Amino acid sequence: MKRREIKNLVYEGLWKNNPVFVQVLGICSTLAVTNLVLNTIVMCAALVLTLSLSALTVSILREFTPRNIRMMVETLIIAFYVIIIDVLLKAYWPHMSESLGPYVGLIITNCIVMGRCEACAISNPPFKAILDAIFNAFGYSFILLIIATIREVLGMGTFLGFNVPYFSSQYWDKWTIMVMPPSAFFVLAIIIWVFRSIQMSREDKKK
């Protein structure tokens, strides 16, 4: 691949075609796990691994996969990696597995994973497929981490469990609503508005 193509993949995944604030995908996990930064980091790591390995496998098998059953094959591949990650979490980090609940397993149905397998991996060589997967997963991850940081700091006065000056003091009245599920949608809506406004202003300048 040429350097220009790699830059385009990075730009598409992280910004121009970001899975969350452009395509508005993966909203289930946005609601579920972004009340704590640590939970979000683990969820994002699980999605990065699942998407990267799934895209790589789909790309390697693309010439041997009949077109009429490709989506079933992709689902089986995704499920295989999700089950491995879920089992490892339950075995080595049971507390985190309980905190995330069913949402690691629900990566199987995450539109981002299936979408990148269908849009890129099934018709491109492994290197391009895995780069596309990694940067789309990173694009998803950095939005979720922004949401989680805002919610944990404002709602609990902590970041990764450590007290944040002022927000953990008596002068700050913790916003309990920020750790409740509905707040994830409000924060997400504000982030989408901010980032899309930036995109539109950049496009206007180019014109």
C-alpha positions as CSV (number, residue, x, y, z in Angstrom):
1,M,0.0,0.0,0.0
2,K,1.1,3.6,-0.7
3,R,1.6,6.1,2.1
4,R,-1.3,8.1,0.7
5,E,-3.7,5.2,1.0
6,I,-2.6,4.5,4.6
7,K,-3.2,8.2,5.5
8,N,-6.7,8.0,3.9
9,L,-7.5,4.9,6.0
10,V,-6.3,6.7,9.2
11,Y,-8.3,9.8,8.3
12,E,-11.5,7.9,7.4
13,G,-11.5,5.8,10.5
14,L,-10.5,8.4,13.1
15,W,-12.3,11.4,11.7
16,K,-14.1,11.7,8.3
17,N,-16.1,8.5,8.6
18,N,-15.9,8.0,12.4
19,P,-18.1,5.1,13.4
20,V,-19.7,7.0,16.3
21,F,-20.1,10.7,15.5
22,V,-20.5,10.2,11.7
23,Q,-22.2,6.8,11.2
24,V,-23.7,6.8,14.8
25,L,-23.0,3.1,15.3
26,G,-22.1,1.1,18.5
27,I,-24.6,3.2,20.6
28,C,-25.5,0.2,22.8
29,S,-22.0,0.2,24.4
30,T,-22.1,4.0,24.6
31,L,-25.1,3.7,26.9
32,A,-23.8,0.7,28.9
33,V,-20.2,1.1,29.8
34,T,-19.2,4.7,29.7
35,N,-20.0,5.5,33.3
36,L,-16.4,4.5,34.3
37,V,-13.3,5.1,32.3
38,L,-11.7,1.7,33.2
39,N,-14.8,-0.2,32.0
40,T,-14.7,1.8,28.8
41,I,-11.0,1.1,28.2
42,V,-11.6,-2.7,28.6
43,M,-14.6,-2.5,26.3
44,C,-12.7,-0.6,23.7
45,A,-9.7,-3.0,23.9
46,A,-12.1,-5.9,23.4
47,L,-13.6,-4.2,20.3
48,V,-10.2,-3.3,18.9
49,L,-9.1,-7.0,19.2
50,T,-12.3,-8.4,17.9
51,L,-12.5,-6.1,14.9
52,S,-8.8,-6.4,14.0
53,L,-8.7,-10.2,14.2
54,S,-12.1,-10.6,12.5
55,A,-11.2,-8.3,9.6
56,L,-7.8,-10.1,9.2
57,T,-9.5,-13.6,9.2
58,V,-12.3,-12.5,6.8
59,S,-9.7,-11.0,4.4
60,I,-7.6,-14.2,4.5
61,L,-10.6,-16.4,3.8
62,R,-12.2,-14.0,1.3
63,E,-11.3,-16.1,-1.8
64,F,-12.6,-19.3,-0.2
65,T,-15.9,-17.8,1.1
66,P,-19.0,-18.3,-1.1
67,R,-20.7,-14.9,-1.6
68,N,-24.1,-16.2,-0.8
69,I,-23.1,-17.3,2.8
70,R,-20.4,-14.7,3.5
71,M,-22.4,-12.9,6.2
72,M,-22.9,-16.1,8.1
73,V,-19.2,-16.9,7.9
74,E,-18.4,-13.4,9.1
75,T,-20.7,-13.7,12.0
76,L,-19.2,-17.0,13.0
77,I,-15.7,-15.5,12.8
78,I,-16.7,-12.5,14.9
79,A,-18.4,-14.8,17.5
80,F,-15.3,-17.0,17.7
81,Y,-13.1,-14.0,18.8
82,V,-15.7,-12.5,21.1
83,I,-16.2,-15.8,22.9
84,I,-12.5,-16.1,23.4
85,I,-12.2,-12.6,24.9
86,D,-15.3,-13.1,27.1
87,V,-13.9,-16.4,28.5
88,L,-10.5,-14.8,29.2
89,L,-12.2,-11.9,31.0
90,K,-14.3,-14.3,33.1
91,A,-11.2,-16.4,33.9
92,Y,-8.7,-13.7,34.7
93,W,-10.7,-10.6,35.6
94,P,-14.1,-11.8,36.9
95,H,-14.9,-8.5,38.6
96,M,-14.6,-6.6,35.3
97,S,-16.6,-9.3,33.5
98,E,-19.4,-8.8,36.0
99,S,-19.2,-5.0,35.6
100,L,-19.5,-5.2,31.8
101,G,-22.2,-7.8,32.0
102,P,-23.5,-9.0,28.6
103,Y,-22.0,-6.1,26.6
104,V,-18.8,-7.9,25.7
105,G,-20.9,-10.7,24.2
106,L,-23.0,-8.1,22.3
107,I,-19.9,-7.1,20.3
108,I,-21.0,-10.0,18.0
109,T,-24.0,-7.8,17.0
110,N,-22.0,-4.5,16.9
111,C,-22.7,-2.9,13.5
112,I,-19.1,-1.5,13.4
113,V,-17.6,-5.0,13.3
114,M,-19.9,-6.5,10.7
115,G,-19.8,-3.2,8.7
116,R,-16.0,-3.1,8.4
117,C,-15.9,-6.8,7.5
118,E,-18.5,-6.2,4.7
119,A,-17.2,-2.9,3.5
120,C,-13.5,-3.6,3.5
121,A,-12.2,-6.9,4.7
122,I,-14.2,-9.2,2.4
123,S,-12.8,-7.5,-0.7
124,N,-9.3,-6.3,0.3
125,P,-6.0,-7.9,1.2
126,P,-5.1,-8.6,4.8
127,F,-2.9,-5.5,5.4
128,K,-5.4,-3.0,4.2
129,A,-8.2,-4.9,6.0
130,I,-6.5,-4.9,9.4
131,L,-5.4,-1.2,9.1
132,D,-9.0,-0.2,8.3
133,A,-10.2,-2.2,11.2
134,I,-7.7,-0.8,13.7
135,F,-8.4,2.8,12.9
136,N,-12.1,2.4,12.8
137,A,-11.9,0.7,16.2
138,F,-9.6,3.6,17.5
139,G,-12.2,6.1,16.1
140,Y,-14.9,4.4,18.2
141,S,-12.6,4.1,21.2
142,F,-11.6,7.8,21.5
143,I,-15.2,9.0,21.4
144,L,-16.2,6.5,24.1
145,L,-13.2,7.5,26.2
146,I,-14.2,11.2,25.9
147,I,-17.8,10.4,27.0
148,A,-16.5,8.1,29.9
149,T,-14.1,10.8,31.1
150,I,-16.8,13.5,31.2
151,R,-19.3,11.2,33.0
152,E,-16.9,9.9,35.6
153,V,-15.3,13.2,36.4
154,L,-18.6,15.1,36.7
155,G,-20.6,12.3,38.3
156,M,-18.0,10.8,40.7
157,G,-15.2,13.3,40.9
158,T,-12.7,10.6,39.9
159,F,-10.7,9.5,36.9
160,L,-9.7,5.8,36.7
161,G,-10.7,5.7,40.4
162,F,-8.4,8.5,41.5
163,N,-9.7,11.7,42.9
164,V,-9.7,14.7,40.6
165,P,-8.9,18.1,42.3
166,Y,-11.9,20.3,42.7
167,F,-14.3,17.8,41.3
168,S,-13.7,15.5,44.3
169,S,-13.8,18.4,46.8
170,Q,-16.6,19.8,48.9
171,Y,-16.9,22.7,46.5
172,W,-18.2,20.5,43.7
173,D,-21.7,19.0,44.0
174,K,-21.4,15.7,42.1
175,W,-23.8,15.4,39.2
176,T,-25.5,12.0,40.1
177,I,-27.3,12.0,36.8
178,M,-24.0,11.7,34.9
179,V,-23.5,8.1,36.1
180,M,-27.1,7.2,35.1
181,P,-27.6,5.6,31.6
182,P,-29.6,8.6,30.0
183,S,-26.6,10.9,30.5
184,A,-24.6,8.9,28.0
185,F,-27.0,10.0,25.2
186,F,-26.9,13.7,26.3
187,V,-23.1,13.7,26.3
188,L,-22.9,11.8,23.0
189,A,-25.4,14.2,21.4
190,I,-23.2,17.2,22.5
191,I,-20.0,15.5,21.2
192,I,-21.7,14.7,17.8
193,W,-22.8,18.3,17.5
194,V,-19.3,19.6,18.3
195,F,-17.4,17.3,16.0
196,R,-19.8,17.6,13.1
197,S,-19.7,21.4,13.5
198,I,-15.9,21.3,13.2
199,Q,-16.2,19.0,10.1
200,M,-18.7,21.3,8.5
201,S,-16.6,24.4,9.1
202,R,-13.6,22.7,7.6
203,E,-15.5,21.7,4.6
204,D,-16.8,25.3,4.2
205,K,-13.2,26.6,4.3
206,K,-12.1,24.2,1.6
207,K,-14.9,25.4,-0.7
